[in-house]
Amino acid sequence: MTIERIERNHTVCAVIHDSGKVITDAASALDVLMSAKYDAGTENIVISKSLITEDFFILSTGLAGEILQKYINYGGRIAIYGDYTRYTSKPLKDFIRESNRGKDVFFVSDREQAIAMLTK
């Protein structure tokens, strides 16, 4: 995993890069947050959905809730970017919509949008 440090509007984001999945469970998600905190000096995570296990997007697994609760508890914010059009689950669509109304968790279509959501 590599971390790209980006600063905009006096806010730093850690853009996560890797060739494989970096978030597969709550522990690995917390590792990403702590790595960003120590390597980039931020709790703002920008990550492609391709780097997150597909179980995260199946709400019945409880993984999304567990991970996002840890992020909130540790002061983390996350913007996940990618194509969500293939998902047909109404609960997931509702979850994404409600998350995007908040200030800590965002689901957007591309990297630039993700950075913008965390640095406005």
N, C-alpha and C positions, 0 to 999 in steps of 0.2 A: 504494500500500500504506500502510495506517495501522497503528500499533502501539498497543494498549491495554495499559498497565502495570497489573498486578494483583499485590498482595502479600498473602500468607496464610502464617501460621506462620513469619514472618521469611524467607520465600522469595519472590522476585519472578519472575513469569512475563510473557512478552510474548505477548499474544493478537493474532494477525495477522488483519487485515480487508482485503478487497479485493473488487472486483466481477468479477475475472477470475483466471486462473491466475497464481500468483506463484512456484511451483516447477515449472519445466519441464525442468530439467537440474541437474547438480551445481553449476554456477556460480551459478545463480539461488538454489539452496538455501543456498549459502554466503553469498550476499548477504543473504538473510533472517536468517541467524544473526548476521552482522556488524551489520546494522541493529538487531537486537534488543539486541545487546551495547552499541552506542553510544547508541541512542535510549532504551532502557529499563534499561540496566545489568544485563542478565541473559543467560544462555545457555539459558534454559528457554523453549522455543517451544511455544505452543498454536496449532494450525492446523486448520481444517476440511479434510477430504479433498477437498472440492470445489475447493480452491485449489491442488491438486497434480495434475500431469498424470497421466492414466490409466496411462501407461507405467510409473509407479512401482509400480503394483499388479500388473503382469505381470512376475513375478520373472525370467523368461528374458531380459528386456532388460538386467538387471544394474543398472538405475538405482537401485533401492532400496538395494542393497548399496553402491553408489558414494556415494550421498548420506549414508546413515547412517554409513558409515565416516568421511567428512569431519566429520560432527557429532561423532562420538566423538573423533576426532583433535584437534578444536578445543574439546573440553570441553562441547559442546552436548548438550542433552537435548531430546527432542521428544515431544509427545503429539498424535496425529492423531485427530480425532474425526469420526464419520460413520456411515453405515449400511454395514456390510460383508456383509450377508446375501445380496446378489446374487452374491457371489464363490463359485464352486464349486471352485476350484483347491485341492487338498489341500496342495500345497507352500505356498501363500499362507496358508491357514488355520494350518498348522504354524508358519510364520514369525511370524504374528500372536501365536499362543499363546506361543511361546518368547520373543518380544520383551516381552510383558506380564509375564513372569516375572523380567525383569531390572530395571534401575534407570535406564535411559537412553532407551528407546524404548517408547512405549505406543500402542496402537490401542484406542480406546474409542468408545462410542456418542454421547456428547454433550460439550459444552463444559465443563460443571461437573465431569464425571468427569475430563476431561483436566487441568483445573486441579488437581483433587484429587490426581491421580497424581504431579504434579510438586512438590506442596507438602506432602506428608506427611512 
